[in-house]
Amino acid sequence: MKNKAFLILILFLFAFTMPPKVMAQCAMCTINAEQGVKNGNTQAAGLNTGVIYLLVIPYILATAVGIIWYKKYRKKNVHLDMKSDRINLN
């Protein structure tokens, strides 16, 4: 068990200490978005709306699944039948 926990810890540390180098946008998309804003073009606004749409949808789905799971599996009116007799542990 300790070996698995140690391996998971090492993998976790490697995943966050050595981030890969990635570009957020290609050069053409960046220039197009910047020039669109300067020239009064509405394509940049559409690009921003699309990015926000793609960003928000997974969070909405995860929240909906969490709410459904919580409502389905929470217990209501749980009654524990505990004996009032004392237990002798000797």
Secondary structure, 3 states (H helix, E strand, C coil): CHHHHHHHHHHHHHHHHCCCCCCCCCHHHHHHHHHHHHCCCCHHHHHHHHHHHHHHHHHHHHHHHHHHHHHHHCCCCCCCCCCCCCCCCC
